[in-house]
Amino acid sequence: MTTVDDLLSAARARLDRPDPERAAAMVAAGAILVDTRPGWQREQEGELPGALLIERNHLEWRLDPTSDARISAATDPYVTWIVFCSQGYSSSLAAASLQDIGLRNATDLDGGYQAWRTAFGPGA
């Protein structure tokens, strides 16, 4: 039996997970931050200005360049997507799923929104 901890370990083994400082530098160089948290969680915790809001259950359809439901920024498999959730658990699984559909540069923010907020302050 595979556990969720096994899935998480396998996902993280193939991701280059940036901390908030490196993620910010990656965004400055063209990477795109994607907030996968549900609306209620964004309301409670806050938002990152400039991050795309794509809740987890829509993620693959919105970012797959071949999907009829894709967003306009989903242009090719080489876009660097940095997905994040609250603490960096579900976003690791989401980033691995994006890699599974061919988005080679997909990764997640190590520590999620909470780490970003600690590094840069709320609303930064």
C-alpha positions in Angstrom: 0.0 0.0 0.0 1.2 3.5 -0.9 0.6 6.1 1.8 0.2 9.8 1.3 3.6 10.3 3.0 5.0 8.0 0.3 3.4 10.1 -2.4 4.7 13.3 -0.9 8.2 11.9 -0.6 8.2 10.7 -4.2 6.9 14.1 -5.4 9.4 16.1 -3.5 12.3 13.8 -4.7 11.8 15.1 -8.2 11.0 18.8 -7.4 13.5 21.6 -7.1 11.5 23.4 -4.4 12.6 27.1 -4.0 12.4 28.9 -0.7 10.6 32.2 -0.7 13.7 34.3 -1.5 14.7 32.1 -4.5 11.0 31.9 -5.6 10.8 35.7 -5.7 14.0 35.8 -7.8 12.5 33.2 -10.1 9.3 35.3 -10.5 11.5 38.3 -11.3 13.0 36.2 -14.1 9.7 35.2 -15.5 8.3 32.3 -13.4 4.6 32.4 -12.5 3.3 32.0 -8.9 0.0 30.1 -8.7 -2.0 30.1 -5.5 -3.9 26.8 -5.3 -5.6 27.4 -1.9 -9.4 27.5 -1.7 -11.1 30.9 -1.3 -11.9 30.5 2.4 -8.2 29.9 3.1 -7.0 32.9 1.1 -9.6 35.0 3.1 -8.2 33.7 6.4 -4.5 33.9 5.6 -4.2 36.6 3.0 -3.0 36.6 -0.6 0.2 37.2 -2.4 -0.1 40.2 -4.8 0.5 39.1 -8.4 -0.1 35.4 -7.9 -2.5 33.7 -10.2 -5.5 32.2 -8.3 -6.2 28.7 -9.6 -7.8 26.4 -7.0 -6.3 22.9 -6.8 -9.3 21.2 -8.5 -8.8 23.2 -11.7 -5.0 23.3 -11.9 -4.1 20.8 -14.5 -6.9 21.9 -16.9 -5.9 25.6 -16.6 -2.1 25.1 -17.0 -2.0 22.3 -19.7 -1.1 24.1 -23.0 -3.2 21.5 -24.8 -6.4 21.9 -22.7 -9.4 23.8 -24.1 -9.8 25.2 -20.5 -6.2 26.6 -20.3 -5.4 30.1 -19.2 -3.7 32.5 -21.7 -0.3 32.2 -19.8 -0.3 28.4 -20.4 1.5 28.6 -23.7 4.1 25.8 -23.6 5.5 23.0 -21.4 8.6 25.1 -20.5 6.8 27.8 -18.6 8.1 27.8 -15.0 5.1 27.4 -12.6 5.6 27.8 -8.9 2.5 26.5 -7.2 1.8 27.1 -3.5 -0.7 26.1 -0.9 -0.8 27.1 2.8 2.2 25.1 4.1 3.7 23.3 1.0 2.2 19.9 1.2 -0.7 19.7 -1.3 1.3 22.0 -3.6 4.1 19.4 -3.8 1.6 16.8 -5.0 0.1 19.4 -7.4 3.5 20.3 -8.9 4.4 16.6 -9.4 1.0 16.2 -11.2 1.9 19.1 -13.5 5.2 17.5 -14.3 3.3 14.3 -15.1 1.3 16.1 -17.8 4.5 17.5 -19.3 5.1 20.8 -17.5 8.8 20.1 -16.9 9.5 23.3 -15.0 6.6 23.0 -12.5 7.5 23.1 -8.9 6.2 24.3 -5.6 7.1 26.9 -2.9 8.9 25.2 0.0 6.8 26.0 3.0 4.0 27.5 1.0 2.2 30.8 1.8 3.2 30.5 5.5 6.9 30.5 4.6 6.4 33.5 2.2 4.6 35.4 4.9 7.3 34.7 7.4 10.0 35.8 4.9 8.4 38.9 3.5 5.5 39.8 5.8 1.7 39.6 5.3 0.5 40.9 1.9 4.0 41.1 0.5 
